[in-house]
Amino acid sequence: MKSSTAPPAAAYTLTLLTGLYVAQGIPYGFFTQALPVLLRDAGMSLTAISLTSLLFLPWTLKFLWGPAVDRIGAPRTWLLPLQLATAAGAALLTLVDLQHGFSLLFAAFFMFNVFASIQDVVTDSLAVRLLDERQRGLANGIQVGAYRIGMVLGGGLLLYVYASFGWRPMFLAMSALLLLCSLPALWLRVPATTPAARVNAKTLVSGWWLRLRQPGVIGFVLLIAGYKFGDTMAASLIGPFMRDWGLSKQSIALIKGTLGSSAGLAGAAAGGWAAWRFGRRFALLVFGLTQTISLAPYALAALHVGGIAMIWTACLAEHLFGGMATVALFTLMMDASEREHAGTDYSLYACAIVVTQGLAAFAGGIVGDAAGYAPTFALATLLSALGCLLLVARLDRGAGPRLLDAVWPRTALAL
């Protein structure tokens, strides 16, 4: 007879992770794709829209939950209450008046992100614990792909529901989607990693700091932040740029939220396969540079070159190659996480990405207001290239945690 604490089968693991990552992508797609369009439509400046990045503060601090997730309780005891809370929160947002309740609305969004950020720590910890080295490339393709599906639903479908039916039906739809994604967690039977008797307050409070002080970790955090800065700076302006260019909300939902994120799904699948087939270095370098190149058409479109066809090209290319690069980066972050400290380690790396996204979005808004879209997209393209090349060069020379020795050719000089 199989033990009740045995790891779940691969098919169930992938189904579970798919549902949980889709659930994460839904609110993220709404906050990053739909909400900026709605605010721009309400007449807000790019700088004001960039301040919505403060809503993601819980994601920048989620590493604080890592030690607790690693040491207290089984994953199921975390996941089910959190998923129910986020679904209930989405339903309660139907009671807020969009025209007169912006302060209450932003407070609700903030709490929504608190619950979602803790769920993310639990999910990432599960992924590190349940996947071996060979599975991580393909599984991260599923992770990013599922997240992109969530973004399609949150940034495309929900924006379309809002444009067609209004505020309340949009949040009822979000609540129903979150509940549906939570169903696989009902059958989760993964035990806690640490017996309750071994849990102590010092570990829970300062465990993240002990992990951050491990050799190579701080340098690795800075490198992955640099890898994402330029791309995120450009991505934060795309929704407002399309609106200012003259596209309707429905058109933006189709191009950016649906077709663009679908291209990102294809990119995630290709990126996962390449990380498994060709290795981490090839995937990070090649996909990082192609992601950089994909940003250039936005600058051309901002200069009124190519018309609507250039915008379509830019959006599809940016999502396709961005999906590939993201899978490669997330796979490397998982490689750098120890199984016994999976929630803490991966959360530290993921928080570096979230902090980078907030800073890059704010920088994009300020530069965009001051210099216009075309110079900002050009600057973002340059920063993206520099971040990619710096990450690869430093890892070649031994930077980063020692865990990466198993997957990265430290003395590599060429592809």
VEXROMAR-55392 format. One line per 5 residues: number of its first residue (from 1); for each residue x, y, z of C-alpha. Coordinates in steps of 0.02 Angstrom, whole numbers, plus 50000, padded with zeros to 5 digits. Layout:
<tortis>
NUM	X Y Z  ...
</tortis>
This chain:
<tortis>
1	50000 50000 50000  50065 50173 49957  50106 50290 50099  49987 50434 50124  50139 50549 50129
6	50213 50492 49964  50246 50628 49836  50102 50652 49715  50110 50579 49540  50186 50685 49404
11	50020 50712 49312  49934 50773 49469  50083 50884 49515  50079 50969 49346  49889 50990 49355
16	49902 51064 49529  50041 51185 49482  49950 51234 49323  49793 51281 49420  49887 51377 49552
21	49993 51475 49428  49839 51517 49323  49761 51583 49484  49912 51695 49510  49908 51760 49332
26	49726 51814 49339  49745 51959 49463  49917 52003 49396  49848 52016 49220  49710 52129 49282
31	49822 52243 49385  49959 52260 49253  49857 52258 49091  49676 52302 49122  49691 52426 49266
36	49818 52544 49180  49702 52555 49029  49553 52597 49139  49652 52730 49233  49718 52807 49072
41	49541 52809 49006  49493 52905 49164  49622 53039 49118  49766 52996 49236  49947 53037 49190
46	50079 52905 49156  50166 52952 49319  50003 52929 49417  49972 52762 49333  50148 52707 49376
51	50107 52733 49561  49991 52583 49550  50153 52483 49565  50134 52517 49753  49994 52389 49749
56	50128 52257 49726  50218 52299 49889  50157 52134 49967  50246 52042 49826  50409 52133 49865
61	50396 52077 50047  50335 51900 50020  50508 51831 50064  50459 51868 50245  50333 51726 50233
66	50460 51603 50164  50525 51535 50330  50347 51513 50397  50292 51420 50240  50447 51309 50249
71	50425 51270 50434  50240 51279 50482  50106 51159 50422  50077 51065 50261  50053 51158 50096
76	49867 51114 50088  49833 51203 50254  49901 51362 50174  49830 51348 49999  49645 51318 50029
81	49613 51465 50149  49716 51581 50039  49627 51534 49879  49457 51553 49962  49508 51723 50031
86	49561 51789 49861  49403 51726 49778  49296 51805 49915  49395 51966 49899  49360 51975 49713
91	49175 51950 49745  49174 52087 49879  49250 52211 49756  49082 52213 49667  49018 52318 49812
96	49142 52459 49778  49087 52607 49673  49216 52631 49535  49175 52816 49513  49187 52869 49696
101	49282 52735 49789  49461 52739 49724  49538 52745 49899  49436 52596 49959  49468 52509 49794
106	49657 52526 49808  49652 52467 49990  49554 52313 49934  49677 52281 49793  49819 52292 49919
111	49743 52159 50034  49703 52054 49882  49888 52054 49839  49937 52008 50018  49840 51844 50005
116	49899 51811 49828  50082 51840 49874  50076 51712 50015  49995 51586 49897  50138 51616 49777
121	50267 51570 49910  50177 51407 49945  50161 51363 49761  50343 51400 49721  50398 51297 49871
126	50294 51151 49808  50371 51165 49635  50550 51160 49701  50510 51015 49817  50416 50907 49692
131	50520 50933 49532  50692 50862 49495  50827 50950 49394  50775 50878 49226  50592 50918 49253
136	50620 51101 49298  50643 51170 49123  50484 51091 49057  50390 51123 49219  50440 51307 49217
141	50373 51313 49040  50208 51252 49113  50226 51376 49256  50252 51527 49145  50126 51461 49018
146	49993 51439 49152  50033 51612 49220  50013 51682 49044  49844 51596 49028  49796 51681 49190
151	49855 51846 49116  49748 51815 48961  49599 51790 49075  49641 51935 49192  49706 52060 49066
156	49607 52013 48912  49446 51925 48959  49410 52030 49113  49444 52193 49020  49324 52135 48885
161	49193 52089 49017  49213 52261 49094  49196 52349 48925  49043 52246 48881  48951 52221 49047
166	49028 52332 49180  49126 52329 49343  49026 52204 49447  49013 52063 49319  49201 52079 49291
171	49242 52043 49474  49113 51905 49488  49198 51823 49339  49368 51842 49424  49301 51760 49583
176	49229 51612 49487  49392 51585 49392  49494 51586 49554  49381 51456 49633  49395 51344 49480
181	49585 51352 49485  49584 51302 49668  49500 51133 49644  49659 51026 49622  49722 51083 49794
186	49579 50986 49875  49675 50824 49842  49848 50885 49894  49932 50772 50023  50112 50837 50036
191	50174 50838 50218  50261 50980 50310  50450 50987 50289  50490 51016 50473  50414 50934 50629
196	50322 51059 50738  50442 51025 50883  50589 51095 50782  50506 51260 50737  50574 51411 50831
201	50537 51596 50829  50713 51648 50778  50707 51543 50621  50537 51612 50573  50587 51794 50599
206	50763 51795 50528  50770 51639 50420  50762 51742 50260  50912 51845 50316  51015 51688 50347
211	50973 51628 50171  51015 51797 50094  51187 51789 50175  51231 51625 50091  51381 51642 49974
216	51336 51713 49803  51153 51748 49841  51157 51940 49847  51255 51951 49685  51134 51831 49602
221	50986 51937 49659  51062 52092 49579  51099 52000 49417  50922 51933 49393  50854 52107 49433
226	50963 52181 49296  50906 52046 49175  50723 52101 49194  50736 52290 49214  50737 52347 49033
231	50601 52230 48974  50487 52277 49119  50517 52463 49091  50450 52445 48914  50309 52326 48960
236	50238 52447 49091  50202 52577 48956  50125 52467 48823  49944 52480 48881  49944 52671 48899
241	50042 52686 48735  49910 52586 48641  49772 52692 48718  49860 52854 48673  49894 52788 48498
246	49706 52780 48476  49658 52599 48505  49495 52557 48593  49488 52455 48754  49417 52309 48657
251	49560 52316 48531  49689 52324 48671  49606 52175 48755  49620 52078 48591  49798 52128 48542
256	49883 52138 48711  49779 52036 48829  49727 51891 48717  49839 51871 48564  49993 51940 48651
261	49976 51831 48803  49937 51681 48692  50103 51714 48604  50181 51718 48777  50106 51546 48808
266	50190 51479 48651  50352 51562 48705  50342 51480 48876  50322 51308 48797  50470 51338 48680
271	50575 51411 48821  50541 51263 48935  50591 51140 48800  50750 51237 48757  50804 51252 48940
276	50785 51062 48952  50865 51023 48783  51006 51151 48768  51042 51203 48946  51020 51357 49053
281	51158 51463 48977  51098 51446 48798  50919 51484 48847  50959 51637 48951  51078 51714 48824
286	50983 51680 48664  50810 51715 48731  50869 51866 48829  50939 51946 48672  50788 51902 48564
291	50677 51977 48700  50783 52135 48687  50763 52143 48498  50575 52122 48515  50563 52289 48607
296	50629 52390 48460  50466 52386 48358  50379 52482 48498  50501 52625 48472  50464 52620 48285
301	50277 52619 48316  50297 52769 48432  50383 52858 48286  50230 52818 48178  50322 52689 48075
306	50221 52540 48014  50053 52590 48084  49942 52463 48171  50039 52319 48092  50196 52373 48186
311	50100 52372 48351  50036 52197 48317  50212 52140 48272  50287 52220 48427  50159 52147 48546
316	50166 51971 48477  50358 51969 48471  50378 52043 48644  50261 51915 48723  50333 51768 48625
321	50516 51802 48664  50476 51871 48836  50393 51706 48879  50550 51612 48826  50666 51724 48927
326	50556 51716 49081  50552 51526 49081  50742 51521 49067  50762 51642 49212  50635 51556 49326
331	50717 51388 49292  50885 51458 49347  50805 51533 49503  50735 51362 49546  50906 51283 49519
336	50977 51407 49645  50850 51359 49780  50882 51224 49911  50739 51101 49935  50731 51119 50124
341	50723 51308 50108  50626 51316 49946  50495 51441 50001  50625 51561 50070  50756 51546 49932
346	50639 51558 49783  50540 51698 49866  50698 51801 49886  50735 51785 49701  50554 51815 49651
351	50548 51970 49762  50698 52038 49670  50595 52024 49511  50445 52110 49589  50550 52253 49659
356	50629 52271 49488  50458 52277 49405  50401 52415 49523  50557 52520 49499  50559 52492 49311
361	50374 52539 49295  50402 52698 49396  50556 52742 49293  50461 52708 49133  50320 52823 49187
366	50437 52966 49232  50544 52951 49075  50389 52927 48968  50308 53086 49033  50470 53183 49013
371	50537 53119 48847  50395 53029 48759  50366 52849 48711  50498 52825 48575  50652 52876 48679
376	50587 52775 48827  50565 52617 48723  50740 52643 48649  50817 52662 48822  50726 52507 48884
381	50795 52408 48737  50973 52458 48780  50951 52416 48965  50877 52247 48922  51029 52201 48816
386	51152 52256 48949  51062 52159 49086  51062 51999 48984  51246 52008 48939  51298 52052 49116
391	51204 51904 49192  51284 51778 49074  51459 51852 49090  51456 51853 49280  51387 51676 49295
396	51522 51617 49175  51649 51683 49299  51576 51596 49450  51450 51720 49521  51293 51654 49606
401	51256 51514 49730  51357 51353 49720  51200 51256 49678  51216 51325 49501  51375 51225 49472
406	51266 51076 49427  51179 51166 49283  51293 51308 49226  51460 51285 49132  51559 51405 49241
411	51707 51416 49122  51598 51436 48965  51672 51553 48836  51554 51519 48692  51387 51443 48651
</tortis>
